[in-house]
Amino acid sequence: MTTYKEQQKKKQYYVLLENCTVQATFGNLKKVCEFMNGKEFYSYHTLVRKEFPVSYKDYKLFKVKHY
C-alpha cells in the first residue's frame, strides 16, 4: 500500500490554455473534454493517444506534476 506522500508525488494535472491565458486546471482528461464540449477541440479518445503538450488552434493542453 502506498502512502499519501507517494500518491501526491505521482499526481499530475492538466492545464488548459487559450491564447496563453489559463482557462482551467483539471485532475483528469475526461473533465477537460466535458469542459470543452461544444467547442472545437479533440475528443477524449484522440487526446488519450496524443503526446503532451497538445496544441489545437488557439488551445494548448499541458500535463504538469503536482508539487
PDB file of N, CA, C, O and CB in Angstrom:
ATOM      1  N   MET A   1       0.840  -1.176   0.000  1.00  0.00           N
ATOM      2  CA  MET A   1       0.000   0.000   0.000  1.00  0.00           C
ATOM      3  C   MET A   1       0.891   1.248   0.000  1.00  0.00           C
ATOM      4  O   MET A   1       1.876   1.324   0.734  1.00  0.00           O
ATOM      5  CB  MET A   1      -0.959  -0.006   1.221  1.00  0.00           C
ATOM      6  N   THR A   2       0.526   2.210  -0.830  1.00  0.00           N
ATOM      7  CA  THR A   2       1.338   3.425  -0.926  1.00  0.00           C
ATOM      8  C   THR A   2       0.879   4.462   0.090  1.00  0.00           C
ATOM      9  O   THR A   2      -0.292   4.515   0.466  1.00  0.00           O
ATOM     10  CB  THR A   2       1.270   4.010  -2.345  1.00  0.00           C
ATOM     11  N   THR A   3       1.805   5.263   0.514  1.00  0.00           N
ATOM     12  CA  THR A   3       1.488   6.308   1.486  1.00  0.00           C
ATOM     13  C   THR A   3       0.912   7.526   0.760  1.00  0.00           C
ATOM     14  O   THR A   3       0.990   7.638  -0.463  1.00  0.00           O
ATOM     15  CB  THR A   3       2.751   6.703   2.304  1.00  0.00           C
ATOM     16  N   TYR A   4       0.341   8.420   1.535  1.00  0.00           N
ATOM     17  CA  TYR A   4      -0.236   9.643   0.980  1.00  0.00           C
ATOM     18  C   TYR A   4       0.831  10.463   0.257  1.00  0.00           C
ATOM     19  O   TYR A   4       0.576  11.021  -0.810  1.00  0.00           O
ATOM     20  CB  TYR A   4      -0.889  10.483   2.091  1.00  0.00           C
ATOM     21  N   LYS A   5       2.007  10.531   0.833  1.00  0.00           N
ATOM     22  CA  LYS A   5       3.101  11.302   0.242  1.00  0.00           C
ATOM     23  C   LYS A   5       3.502  10.728  -1.120  1.00  0.00           C
ATOM     24  O   LYS A   5       3.764  11.483  -2.056  1.00  0.00           O
ATOM     25  CB  LYS A   5       4.315  11.319   1.190  1.00  0.00           C
ATOM     26  N   GLU A   6       3.550   9.409  -1.233  1.00  0.00           N
ATOM     27  CA  GLU A   6       3.880   8.766  -2.502  1.00  0.00           C
ATOM     28  C   GLU A   6       2.790   9.004  -3.541  1.00  0.00           C
ATOM     29  O   GLU A   6       3.085   9.199  -4.721  1.00  0.00           O
ATOM     30  CB  GLU A   6       4.091   7.267  -2.298  1.00  0.00           C
ATOM     31  N   GLN A   7       1.538   8.988  -3.108  1.00  0.00           N
ATOM     32  CA  GLN A   7       0.424   9.253  -4.019  1.00  0.00           C
ATOM     33  C   GLN A   7       0.501  10.669  -4.572  1.00  0.00           C
ATOM     34  O   GLN A   7       0.244  10.888  -5.755  1.00  0.00           O
ATOM     35  CB  GLN A   7      -0.918   9.037  -3.305  1.00  0.00           C
ATOM     36  N   GLN A   8       0.851  11.625  -3.730  1.00  0.00           N
ATOM     37  CA  GLN A   8       0.940  13.018  -4.157  1.00  0.00           C
ATOM     38  C   GLN A   8       2.080  13.234  -5.154  1.00  0.00           C
ATOM     39  O   GLN A   8       1.978  14.086  -6.037  1.00  0.00           O
ATOM     40  CB  GLN A   8       1.129  13.925  -2.946  1.00  0.00           C
ATOM     41  N   LYS A   9       3.156  12.471  -5.016  1.00  0.00           N
ATOM     42  CA  LYS A   9       4.276  12.588  -5.951  1.00  0.00           C
ATOM     43  C   LYS A   9       3.877  12.153  -7.355  1.00  0.00           C
ATOM     44  O   LYS A   9       4.374  12.701  -8.339  1.00  0.00           O
ATOM     45  CB  LYS A   9       5.460  11.756  -5.466  1.00  0.00           C
ATOM     46  N   LYS A  10       2.989  11.177  -7.454  1.00  0.00           N
ATOM     47  CA  LYS A  10       2.570  10.642  -8.745  1.00  0.00           C
ATOM     48  C   LYS A  10       1.470  11.466  -9.414  1.00  0.00           C
ATOM     49  O   LYS A  10       1.197  11.279 -10.599  1.00  0.00           O
ATOM     50  CB  LYS A  10       2.098   9.228  -8.572  1.00  0.00           C
ATOM     51  N   LYS A  11       0.841  12.370  -8.676  1.00  0.00           N
ATOM     52  CA  LYS A  11      -0.276  13.140  -9.214  1.00  0.00           C
ATOM     53  C   LYS A  11       0.160  14.049 -10.352  1.00  0.00           C
ATOM     54  O   LYS A  11       1.231  14.656 -10.318  1.00  0.00           O
ATOM     55  CB  LYS A  11      -0.920  13.963  -8.117  1.00  0.00           C
ATOM     56  N   GLN A  12      -0.702  14.125 -11.361  1.00  0.00           N
ATOM     57  CA  GLN A  12      -0.476  15.042 -12.466  1.00  0.00           C
ATOM     58  C   GLN A  12      -1.784  15.748 -12.781  1.00  0.00           C
ATOM     59  O   GLN A  12      -2.865  15.180 -12.628  1.00  0.00           O
ATOM     60  CB  GLN A  12       0.073  14.299 -13.716  1.00  0.00           C
ATOM     61  N   TYR A  13      -1.672  16.985 -13.220  1.00  0.00           N
ATOM     62  CA  TYR A  13      -2.842  17.783 -13.551  1.00  0.00           C
ATOM     63  C   TYR A  13      -2.761  18.224 -15.004  1.00  0.00           C
ATOM     64  O   TYR A  13      -1.684  18.262 -15.600  1.00  0.00           O
ATOM     65  CB  TYR A  13      -2.960  19.005 -12.614  1.00  0.00           C
ATOM     66  N   TYR A  14      -3.912  18.555 -15.558  1.00  0.00           N
ATOM     67  CA  TYR A  14      -3.997  19.071 -16.913  1.00  0.00           C
ATOM     68  C   TYR A  14      -4.316  20.554 -16.838  1.00  0.00           C
ATOM     69  O   TYR A  14      -5.250  20.960 -16.146  1.00  0.00           O
ATOM     70  CB  TYR A  14      -5.068  18.307 -17.745  1.00  0.00           C
ATOM     71  N   VAL A  15      -3.544  21.360 -17.546  1.00  0.00           N
ATOM     72  CA  VAL A  15      -3.747  22.807 -17.575  1.00  0.00           C
ATOM     73  C   VAL A  15      -4.130  23.181 -19.001  1.00  0.00           C
ATOM     74  O   VAL A  15      -3.404  22.885 -19.950  1.00  0.00           O
ATOM     75  CB  VAL A  15      -2.460  23.590 -17.100  1.00  0.00           C
ATOM     76  N   LEU A  16      -5.285  23.837 -19.138  1.00  0.00           N
ATOM     77  CA  LEU A  16      -5.792  24.247 -20.443  1.00  0.00           C
ATOM     78  C   LEU A  16      -5.553  25.738 -20.635  1.00  0.00           C
ATOM     79  O   LEU A  16      -5.974  26.558 -19.820  1.00  0.00           O
ATOM     80  CB  LEU A  16      -7.296  23.913 -20.582  1.00  0.00           C
ATOM     81  N   LEU A  17      -4.869  26.076 -21.726  1.00  0.00           N
ATOM     82  CA  LEU A  17      -4.593  27.474 -22.065  1.00  0.00           C
ATOM     83  C   LEU A  17      -5.320  27.840 -23.354  1.00  0.00           C
ATOM     84  O   LEU A  17      -5.398  27.044 -24.289  1.00  0.00           O
ATOM     85  CB  LEU A  17      -3.065  27.720 -22.211  1.00  0.00           C
ATOM     86  N   GLU A  18      -5.847  29.057 -23.382  1.00  0.00           N
ATOM     87  CA  GLU A  18      -6.413  29.602 -24.615  1.00  0.00           C
ATOM     88  C   GLU A  18      -5.735  30.943 -24.853  1.00  0.00           C
ATOM     89  O   GLU A  18      -5.865  31.864 -24.048  1.00  0.00           O
ATOM     90  CB  GLU A  18      -7.988  29.753 -24.529  1.00  0.00           C
ATOM     91  N   ASN A  19      -5.015  31.048 -25.956  1.00  0.00           N
ATOM     92  CA  ASN A  19      -4.243  32.258 -26.269  1.00  0.00           C
ATOM     93  C   ASN A  19      -3.312  32.639 -25.119  1.00  0.00           C
ATOM     94  O   ASN A  19      -3.238  33.808 -24.741  1.00  0.00           O
ATOM     95  CB  ASN A  19      -5.188  33.426 -26.585  1.00  0.00           C
ATOM     96  N   CYS A  20      -2.615  31.670 -24.572  1.00  0.00           N
ATOM     97  CA  CYS A  20      -1.648  31.862 -23.476  1.00  0.00           C
ATOM     98  C   CYS A  20      -2.286  32.346 -22.177  1.00  0.00           C
ATOM     99  O   CYS A  20      -1.587  32.880 -21.315  1.00  0.00           O
ATOM    100  CB  CYS A  20      -0.591  32.849 -23.899  1.00  0.00           C
ATOM    101  N   THR A  21      -3.583  32.172 -22.020  1.00  0.00           N
ATOM    102  CA  THR A  21      -4.296  32.513 -20.793  1.00  0.00           C
ATOM    103  C   THR A  21      -4.850  31.228 -20.194  1.00  0.00           C
ATOM    104  O   THR A  21      -5.498  30.448 -20.892  1.00  0.00           O
ATOM    105  CB  THR A  21      -5.438  33.547 -21.065  1.00  0.00           C
ATOM    106  N   VAL A  22      -4.605  31.001 -18.919  1.00  0.00           N
ATOM    107  CA  VAL A  22      -5.091  29.785 -18.268  1.00  0.00           C
ATOM    108  C   VAL A  22      -6.614  29.820 -18.188  1.00  0.00           C
ATOM    109  O   VAL A  22      -7.191  30.755 -17.631  1.00  0.00           O
ATOM    110  CB  VAL A  22      -4.474  29.629 -16.852  1.00  0.00           C
ATOM    111  N   GLN A  23      -7.259  28.804 -18.745  1.00  0.00           N
ATOM    112  CA  GLN A  23      -8.713  28.690 -18.700  1.00  0.00           C
ATOM    113  C   GLN A  23      -9.161  27.876 -17.499  1.00  0.00           C
ATOM    114  O   GLN A  23     -10.118  28.241 -16.815  1.00  0.00           O
ATOM    115  CB  GLN A  23      -9.238  28.060 -19.984  1.00  0.00           C
ATOM    116  N   ALA A  24      -8.463  26.760 -17.240  1.00  0.00           N
ATOM    117  CA  ALA A  24      -8.835  25.892 -16.126  1.00  0.00           C
ATOM    118  C   ALA A  24      -7.754  24.846 -15.903  1.00  0.00           C
ATOM    119  O   ALA A  24      -6.894  24.617 -16.754  1.00  0.00           O
ATOM    120  CB  ALA A  24     -10.198  25.214 -16.387  1.00  0.00           C
ATOM    121  N   THR A  25      -7.824  24.214 -14.726  1.00  0.00           N
ATOM    122  CA  THR A  25      -6.970  23.065 -14.428  1.00  0.00           C
ATOM    123  C   THR A  25      -7.877  21.895 -14.085  1.00  0.00           C
ATOM    124  O   THR A  25      -8.956  22.083 -13.523  1.00  0.00           O
ATOM    125  CB  THR A  25      -5.968  23.373 -13.256  1.00  0.00           C
ATOM    126  N   PHE A  26      -7.441  20.695 -14.421  1.00  0.00           N
ATOM    127  CA  PHE A  26      -8.265  19.510 -14.241  1.00  0.00           C
ATOM    128  C   PHE A  26      -7.436  18.370 -13.672  1.00  0.00           C
ATOM    129  O   PHE A  26      -6.223  18.306 -13.869  1.00  0.00           O
ATOM    130  CB  PHE A  26      -8.908  19.094 -15.566  1.00  0.00           C
ATOM    131  N   GLY A  27      -8.108  17.476 -12.967  1.00  0.00           N
ATOM    132  CA  GLY A  27      -7.456  16.308 -12.408  1.00  0.00           C
ATOM    133  C   GLY A  27      -7.445  15.128 -13.345  1.00  0.00           C
ATOM    134  O   GLY A  27      -6.608  14.235 -13.212  1.00  0.00           O
ATOM    135  N   ASN A  28      -8.376  15.112 -14.306  1.00  0.00           N
ATOM    136  CA  ASN A  28      -8.377  14.015 -15.268  1.00  0.00           C
ATOM    137  C   ASN A  28      -8.806  14.506 -16.648  1.00  0.00           C
ATOM    138  O   ASN A  28      -9.395  15.578 -16.785  1.00  0.00           O
ATOM    139  CB  ASN A  28      -9.303  12.886 -14.793  1.00  0.00           C
ATOM    140  N   LEU A  29      -8.509  13.726 -17.638  1.00  0.00           N
ATOM    141  CA  LEU A  29      -8.717  14.105 -19.027  1.00  0.00           C
ATOM    142  C   LEU A  29     -10.193  14.168 -19.401  1.00  0.00           C
ATOM    143  O   LEU A  29     -10.587  14.963 -20.254  1.00  0.00           O
ATOM    144  CB  LEU A  29      -8.005  13.138 -19.933  1.00  0.00           C
ATOM    145  N   LYS A  30     -10.994  13.346 -18.774  1.00  0.00           N
ATOM    146  CA  LYS A  30     -12.429  13.329 -19.073  1.00  0.00           C
ATOM    147  C   LYS A  30     -13.071  14.676 -18.724  1.00  0.00           C
ATOM    148  O   LYS A  30     -13.950  15.149 -19.446  1.00  0.00           O
ATOM    149  CB  LYS A  30     -13.128  12.187 -18.298  1.00  0.00           C
ATOM    150  N   LYS A  31     -12.640  15.288 -17.632  1.00  0.00           N
ATOM    151  CA  LYS A  31     -13.166  16.600 -17.221  1.00  0.00           C
ATOM    152  C   LYS A  31     -12.781  17.684 -18.227  1.00  0.00           C
ATOM    153  O   LYS A  31     -13.554  18.611 -18.470  1.00  0.00           O
ATOM    154  CB  LYS A  31     -12.643  16.976 -15.817  1.00  0.00           C
ATOM    155  N   VAL A  32     -11.601  17.567 -18.805  1.00  0.00           N
ATOM    156  CA  VAL A  32     -11.181  18.514 -19.840  1.00  0.00           C
ATOM    157  C   VAL A  32     -12.152  18.442 -21.014  1.00  0.00           C
ATOM    158  O   VAL A  32     -12.593  19.470 -21.528  1.00  0.00           O
ATOM    159  CB  VAL A  32      -9.727  18.217 -20.312  1.00  0.00           C
ATOM    160  N   CYS A  33     -12.480  17.229 -21.431  1.00  0.00           N
ATOM    161  CA  CYS A  33     -13.378  17.035 -22.571  1.00  0.00           C
ATOM    162  C   CYS A  33     -14.786  17.531 -22.266  1.00  0.00           C
ATOM    163  O   CYS A  33     -15.443  18.091 -23.144  1.00  0.00           O
ATOM    164  CB  CYS A  33     -13.421  15.562 -22.965  1.00  0.00           C
ATOM    165  N   GLU A  34     -15.262  17.336 -21.036  1.00  0.00           N
ATOM    166  CA  GLU A  34     -16.577  17.851 -20.650  1.00  0.00           C
ATOM    167  C   GLU A  34     -16.582  19.377 -20.678  1.00  0.00           C
ATOM    168  O   GLU A  34     -17.562  19.983 -21.111  1.00  0.00           O
ATOM    169  CB  GLU A  34     -16.970  17.342 -19.248  1.00  0.00           C
ATOM    170  N   PHE A  35     -15.509  19.998 -20.227  1.00  0.00           N
ATOM    171  CA  PHE A  35     -15.386  21.458 -20.227  1.00  0.00           C
ATOM    172  C   PHE A  35     -15.372  22.006 -21.655  1.00  0.00           C
ATOM    173  O   PHE A  35     -15.934  23.068 -21.922  1.00  0.00           O
ATOM    174  CB  PHE A  35     -14.109  21.888 -19.481  1.00  0.00           C
ATOM    175  N   MET A  36     -14.731  21.284 -22.563  1.00  0.00           N
ATOM    176  CA  MET A  36     -14.593  21.734 -23.947  1.00  0.00           C
ATOM    177  C   MET A  36     -15.750  21.294 -24.833  1.00  0.00           C
ATOM    178  O   MET A  36     -15.714  21.532 -26.040  1.00  0.00           O
ATOM    179  CB  MET A  36     -13.301  21.223 -24.521  1.00  0.00           C
ATOM    180  N   ASN A  37     -16.768  20.664 -24.277  1.00  0.00           N
ATOM    181  CA  ASN A  37     -17.922  20.206 -25.040  1.00  0.00           C
ATOM    182  C   ASN A  37     -18.580  21.392 -25.750  1.00  0.00           C
ATOM    183  O   ASN A  37     -18.874  22.409 -25.120  1.00  0.00           O
ATOM    184  CB  ASN A  37     -18.939  19.490 -24.116  1.00  0.00           C
ATOM    185  N   GLY A  38     -18.808  21.264 -27.041  1.00  0.00           N
ATOM    186  CA  GLY A  38     -19.411  22.334 -27.823  1.00  0.00           C
ATOM    187  C   GLY A  38     -18.390  23.252 -28.467  1.00  0.00           C
ATOM    188  O   GLY A  38     -18.739  24.043 -29.344  1.00  0.00           O
ATOM    189  N   LYS A  39     -17.138  23.162 -28.049  1.00  0.00           N
ATOM    190  CA  LYS A  39     -16.067  23.957 -28.647  1.00  0.00           C
ATOM    191  C   LYS A  39     -15.266  23.050 -29.569  1.00  0.00           C
ATOM    192  O   LYS A  39     -15.278  21.828 -29.418  1.00  0.00           O
ATOM    193  CB  LYS A  39     -15.150  24.603 -27.552  1.00  0.00           C
ATOM    194  N   GLU A  40     -14.585  23.642 -30.503  1.00  0.00           N
ATOM    195  CA  GLU A  40     -13.809  22.858 -31.449  1.00  0.00           C
ATOM    196  C   GLU A  40     -12.499  22.425 -30.798  1.00  0.00           C
ATOM    197  O   GLU A  40     -11.569  23.219 -30.659  1.00  0.00           O
ATOM    198  CB  GLU A  40     -13.541  23.663 -32.741  1.00  0.00           C
ATOM    199  N   PHE A  41     -12.441  21.157 -30.403  1.00  0.00           N
ATOM    200  CA  PHE A  41     -11.271  20.599 -29.736  1.00  0.00           C
ATOM    201  C   PHE A  41     -11.275  19.095 -29.945  1.00  0.00           C
ATOM    202  O   PHE A  41     -12.280  18.529 -30.374  1.00  0.00           O
ATOM    203  CB  PHE A  41     -11.257  20.954 -28.218  1.00  0.00           C
ATOM    204  N   TYR A  42     -10.160  18.448 -29.646  1.00  0.00           N
ATOM    205  CA  TYR A  42     -10.054  16.997 -29.802  1.00  0.00           C
ATOM    206  C   TYR A  42     -11.018  16.259 -28.874  1.00  0.00           C
ATOM    207  O   TYR A  42     -11.412  16.770 -27.826  1.00  0.00           O
ATOM    208  CB  TYR A  42      -8.620  16.540 -29.532  1.00  0.00           C
ATOM    209  N   SER A  43     -11.387  15.045 -29.285  1.00  0.00           N
ATOM    210  CA  SER A  43     -12.217  14.195 -28.432  1.00  0.00           C
ATOM    211  C   SER A  43     -11.337  13.483 -27.402  1.00  0.00           C
ATOM    212  O   SER A  43     -10.109  13.509 -27.492  1.00  0.00           O
ATOM    213  CB  SER A  43     -13.008  13.161 -29.285  1.00  0.00           C
ATOM    214  N   TYR A  44     -11.976  12.859 -26.440  1.00  0.00           N
ATOM    215  CA  TYR A  44     -11.256  12.138 -25.383  1.00  0.00           C
ATOM    216  C   TYR A  44     -10.355  11.053 -25.977  1.00  0.00           C
ATOM    217  O   TYR A  44      -9.193  10.922 -25.592  1.00  0.00           O
ATOM    218  CB  TYR A  44     -12.252  11.511 -24.385  1.00  0.00           C
ATOM    219  N   HIS A  45     -10.897  10.283 -26.912  1.00  0.00           N
ATOM    220  CA  HIS A  45     -10.143   9.165 -27.477  1.00  0.00           C
ATOM    221  C   HIS A  45      -8.927   9.637 -28.272  1.00  0.00           C
ATOM    222  O   HIS A  45      -7.929   8.923 -28.361  1.00  0.00           O
ATOM    223  CB  HIS A  45     -11.045   8.325 -28.368  1.00  0.00           C
ATOM    224  N   THR A  46      -9.004  10.813 -28.838  1.00  0.00           N
ATOM    225  CA  THR A  46      -7.855  11.374 -29.545  1.00  0.00           C
ATOM    226  C   THR A  46      -6.807  11.872 -28.555  1.00  0.00           C
ATOM    227  O   THR A  46      -5.612  11.641 -28.742  1.00  0.00           O
ATOM    228  CB  THR A  46      -8.298  12.518 -30.474  1.00  0.00           C
ATOM    229  N   LEU A  47      -7.252  12.555 -27.503  1.00  0.00           N
ATOM    230  CA  LEU A  47      -6.325  13.104 -26.512  1.00  0.00           C
ATOM    231  C   LEU A  47      -5.541  12.021 -25.779  1.00  0.00           C
ATOM    232  O   LEU A  47      -4.373  12.215 -25.444  1.00  0.00           O
ATOM    233  CB  LEU A  47      -7.082  13.946 -25.509  1.00  0.00           C
ATOM    234  N   VAL A  48      -6.178  10.890 -25.531  1.00  0.00           N
ATOM    235  CA  VAL A  48      -5.517   9.793 -24.820  1.00  0.00           C
ATOM    236  C   VAL A  48      -4.286   9.319 -25.587  1.00  0.00           C
ATOM    237  O   VAL A  48      -3.288   8.921 -24.986  1.00  0.00           O
ATOM    238  CB  VAL A  48      -6.494   8.621 -24.606  1.00  0.00           C
ATOM    239  N   ARG A  49      -4.361   9.363 -26.898  1.00  0.00           N
ATOM    240  CA  ARG A  49      -3.280   8.838 -27.730  1.00  0.00           C
ATOM    241  C   ARG A  49      -2.214   9.877 -28.096  1.00  0.00           C
ATOM    242  O   ARG A  49      -1.164   9.520 -28.632  1.00  0.00           O
ATOM    243  CB  ARG A  49      -3.857   8.264 -28.985  1.00  0.00           C
ATOM    244  N   LYS A  50      -2.468  11.135 -27.818  1.00  0.00           N
ATOM    245  CA  LYS A  50      -1.520  12.203 -28.161  1.00  0.00           C
ATOM    246  C   LYS A  50      -0.445  12.341 -27.092  1.00  0.00           C
ATOM    247  O   LYS A  50      -0.651  11.982 -25.933  1.00  0.00           O
ATOM    248  CB  LYS A  50      -2.256  13.542 -28.341  1.00  0.00           C
ATOM    249  N   GLU A  51       0.701  12.864 -27.502  1.00  0.00           N
ATOM    250  CA  GLU A  51       1.765  13.183 -26.552  1.00  0.00           C
ATOM    251  C   GLU A  51       1.600  14.629 -26.113  1.00  0.00           C
ATOM    252  O   GLU A  51       1.187  15.481 -26.900  1.00  0.00           O
ATOM    253  CB  GLU A  51       3.179  12.945 -27.178  1.00  0.00           C
ATOM    254  N   PHE A  52       1.920  14.900 -24.865  1.00  0.00           N
ATOM    255  CA  PHE A  52       1.740  16.239 -24.306  1.00  0.00           C
ATOM    256  C   PHE A  52       3.011  17.043 -24.447  1.00  0.00           C
ATOM    257  O   PHE A  52       4.101  16.474 -24.396  1.00  0.00           O
ATOM    258  CB  PHE A  52       1.324  16.166 -22.836  1.00  0.00           C
ATOM    259  N   PRO A  53       2.909  18.344 -24.623  1.00  0.00           N
ATOM    260  CA  PRO A  53       1.719  19.186 -24.674  1.00  0.00           C
ATOM    261  C   PRO A  53       0.987  19.061 -26.012  1.00  0.00           C
ATOM    262  O   PRO A  53       1.600  18.825 -27.053  1.00  0.00           O
ATOM    263  CB  PRO A  53       2.099  20.638 -24.424  1.00  0.00           C
ATOM    264  N   VAL A  54      -0.334  19.226 -25.960  1.00  0.00           N
ATOM    265  CA  VAL A  54      -1.192  19.127 -27.133  1.00  0.00           C
ATOM    266  C   VAL A  54      -1.588  20.542 -27.554  1.00  0.00           C
ATOM    267  O   VAL A  54      -2.011  21.345 -26.723  1.00  0.00           O
ATOM    268  CB  VAL A  54      -2.457  18.246 -26.841  1.00  0.00           C
ATOM    269  N   SER A  55      -1.453  20.839 -28.828  1.00  0.00           N
ATOM    270  CA  SER A  55      -1.872  22.137 -29.365  1.00  0.00           C
ATOM    271  C   SER A  55      -2.931  21.922 -30.430  1.00  0.00           C
ATOM    272  O   SER A  55      -2.805  21.037 -31.276  1.00  0.00           O
ATOM    273  CB  SER A  55      -0.663  22.920 -29.947  1.00  0.00           C
ATOM    274  N   TYR A  56      -3.981  22.742 -30.382  1.00  0.00           N
ATOM    275  CA  TYR A  56      -5.030  22.697 -31.394  1.00  0.00           C
ATOM    276  C   TYR A  56      -5.624  24.087 -31.515  1.00  0.00           C
ATOM    277  O   TYR A  56      -6.252  24.588 -30.581  1.00  0.00           O
ATOM    278  CB  TYR A  56      -6.126  21.643 -31.038  1.00  0.00           C
ATOM    279  N   LYS A  57      -5.425  24.710 -32.670  1.00  0.00           N
ATOM    280  CA  LYS A  57      -5.863  26.085 -32.927  1.00  0.00           C
ATOM    281  C   LYS A  57      -5.349  27.008 -31.828  1.00  0.00           C
ATOM    282  O   LYS A  57      -4.135  27.115 -31.651  1.00  0.00           O
ATOM    283  CB  LYS A  57      -7.409  26.164 -33.020  1.00  0.00           C
ATOM    284  N   ASP A  58      -6.227  27.678 -31.083  1.00  0.00           N
ATOM    285  CA  ASP A  58      -5.801  28.618 -30.039  1.00  0.00           C
ATOM    286  C   ASP A  58      -5.589  27.946 -28.685  1.00  0.00           C
ATOM    287  O   ASP A  58      -5.197  28.612 -27.726  1.00  0.00           O
ATOM    288  CB  ASP A  58      -6.824  29.723 -29.894  1.00  0.00           C
ATOM    289  N   TYR A  59      -5.838  26.647 -28.589  1.00  0.00           N
ATOM    290  CA  TYR A  59      -5.781  25.938 -27.312  1.00  0.00           C
ATOM    291  C   TYR A  59      -4.483  25.154 -27.164  1.00  0.00           C
ATOM    292  O   TYR A  59      -3.935  24.634 -28.136  1.00  0.00           O
ATOM    293  CB  TYR A  59      -6.973  24.998 -27.177  1.00  0.00           C
ATOM    294  N   LYS A  60      -4.007  25.084 -25.926  1.00  0.00           N
ATOM    295  CA  LYS A  60      -2.865  24.234 -25.581  1.00  0.00           C
ATOM    296  C   LYS A  60      -3.217  23.504 -24.294  1.00  0.00           C
ATOM    297  O   LYS A  60      -3.786  24.088 -23.371  1.00  0.00           O
ATOM    298  CB  LYS A  60      -1.534  25.074 -25.421  1.00  0.00           C
ATOM    299  N   LEU A  61      -2.877  22.239 -24.243  1.00  0.00           N
ATOM    300  CA  LEU A  61      -3.146  21.419 -23.068  1.00  0.00           C
ATOM    301  C   LEU A  61      -1.827  20.832 -22.583  1.00  0.00           C
ATOM    302  O   LEU A  61      -1.130  20.136 -23.321  1.00  0.00           O
ATOM    303  CB  LEU A  61      -4.181  20.292 -23.386  1.00  0.00           C
ATOM    304  N   PHE A  62      -1.497  21.128 -21.327  1.00  0.00           N
ATOM    305  CA  PHE A  62      -0.256  20.653 -20.722  1.00  0.00           C
ATOM    306  C   PHE A  62      -0.562  19.674 -19.601  1.00  0.00           C
ATOM    307  O   PHE A  62      -1.590  19.776 -18.931  1.00  0.00           O
ATOM    308  CB  PHE A  62       0.579  21.831 -20.193  1.00  0.00           C
ATOM    309  N   LYS A  63       0.341  18.729 -19.408  1.00  0.00           N
ATOM    310  CA  LYS A  63       0.274  17.804 -18.274  1.00  0.00           C
ATOM    311  C   LYS A  63       1.398  18.206 -17.333  1.00  0.00           C
ATOM    312  O   LYS A  63       2.570  18.172 -17.708  1.00  0.00           O
ATOM    313  CB  LYS A  63       0.400  16.283 -18.729  1.00  0.00           C
ATOM    314  N   VAL A  64       1.038  18.589 -16.099  1.00  0.00           N
ATOM    315  CA  VAL A  64       2.040  19.068 -15.145  1.00  0.00           C
ATOM    316  C   VAL A  64       2.006  18.237 -13.871  1.00  0.00           C
ATOM    317  O   VAL A  64       0.967  17.691 -13.500  1.00  0.00           O
ATOM    318  CB  VAL A  64       1.809  20.552 -14.816  1.00  0.00           C
ATOM    319  N   LYS A  65       3.155  18.148 -13.204  1.00  0.00           N
ATOM    320  CA  LYS A  65       3.251  17.406 -11.946  1.00  0.00           C
ATOM    321  C   LYS A  65       2.725  18.237 -10.794  1.00  0.00           C
ATOM    322  O   LYS A  65       2.771  19.466 -10.829  1.00  0.00           O
ATOM    323  CB  LYS A  65       4.697  16.986 -11.673  1.00  0.00           C
ATOM    324  N   HIS A  66       2.231  17.567  -9.786  1.00  0.00           N
ATOM    325  CA  HIS A  66       1.762  18.199  -8.556  1.00  0.00           C
ATOM    326  C   HIS A  66       2.956  18.424  -7.631  1.00  0.00           C
ATOM    327  O   HIS A  66       3.742  17.507  -7.394  1.00  0.00           O
ATOM    328  CB  HIS A  66       0.671  17.329  -7.855  1.00  0.00           C
ATOM    329  N   TYR A  67       3.090  19.646  -7.108  1.00  0.00           N
ATOM    330  CA  TYR A  67       4.179  19.946  -6.175  1.00  0.00           C
ATOM    331  C   TYR A  67       3.619  20.414  -4.870  1.00  0.00           C
ATOM    332  O   TYR A  67       4.375  20.718  -3.948  1.00  0.00           O
ATOM    333  CB  TYR A  67       5.126  20.997  -6.745  1.00  0.00           C
TER     334      TYR A  67
END
